[in-house]
Amino acid sequence: MPDRGSRRKPRKEPLPKGPERTRVAAELRELYEEGITIRGIAAVTDWSYSTVHRLLTEAGPKFRLAQGRR
């Protein structure tokens, strides 16, 4: 089957654990609170949308409403 180039390669390193995970989640929260979308953070970090959302949920920001999806 030909490679269509639409899929990203999975991230090689695993998600951090313990205090490192808390630190990473806090950094993602800062990016989100600066106005970057979850999809934007996922693109920069090379993690999936659901992984970024899970880490943000752990960090506890107030989530914005999705714009344009109605």
C-alpha positions as CSV (number, residue, x, y, z in Angstrom):
1,M,0.0,0.0,0.0
2,P,1.5,3.4,-0.9
3,D,2.3,5.9,1.8
4,R,0.0,8.8,1.5
5,G,2.0,11.0,3.9
6,S,-1.1,11.9,5.9
7,R,-0.1,10.0,9.0
8,R,2.5,11.2,11.4
9,K,5.1,8.9,12.8
10,P,4.4,8.0,16.4
11,R,6.4,9.8,19.0
12,K,9.4,7.7,20.0
13,E,9.8,8.6,23.6
14,P,7.1,7.6,26.1
15,L,5.1,10.1,28.2
16,P,6.9,11.2,31.2
17,K,5.9,9.9,34.7
18,G,5.9,11.4,38.2
19,P,7.2,14.9,38.7
20,E,8.4,15.2,35.1
21,R,4.9,14.5,33.9
22,T,3.6,17.3,36.2
23,R,6.2,19.7,34.8
24,V,5.3,18.9,31.2
25,A,1.6,19.2,31.9
26,A,2.2,22.6,33.5
27,E,4.2,23.7,30.4
28,L,1.3,22.6,28.1
29,R,-1.1,24.5,30.3
30,E,1.0,27.7,29.8
31,L,0.9,27.2,26.1
32,Y,-2.9,26.6,26.1
33,E,-3.5,29.7,28.3
34,E,-1.4,31.8,25.9
35,G,-4.0,30.9,23.3
36,I,-2.6,28.0,21.4
37,T,-5.2,25.4,20.5
38,I,-4.9,21.8,21.7
39,R,-4.4,20.8,18.0
40,G,-1.6,23.4,17.8
41,I,0.1,22.0,20.9
42,A,-0.3,18.5,19.5
43,A,1.4,19.5,16.3
44,V,4.3,21.2,18.1
45,T,4.9,18.4,20.6
46,D,4.2,15.5,18.2
47,W,1.7,14.0,20.6
48,S,-1.8,13.1,19.7
49,Y,-4.7,15.4,20.4
50,S,-6.0,13.0,23.1
51,T,-2.6,12.8,24.8
52,V,-2.4,16.6,25.0
53,H,-6.0,16.9,26.2
54,R,-5.3,14.3,28.9
55,L,-2.2,16.1,30.1
56,L,-4.0,19.5,30.1
57,T,-6.9,17.9,32.1
58,E,-4.3,16.8,34.7
59,A,-2.9,20.4,34.8
60,G,-6.4,21.8,35.3
61,P,-6.9,24.8,33.0
62,K,-10.3,26.2,32.2
63,F,-11.0,24.9,28.7
64,R,-12.2,27.3,26.0
65,L,-15.2,26.5,23.8
66,A,-14.4,25.3,20.4
67,Q,-14.7,28.1,17.9
68,G,-16.3,27.5,14.6
69,R,-17.8,24.1,15.5
70,R,-21.5,24.6,15.8
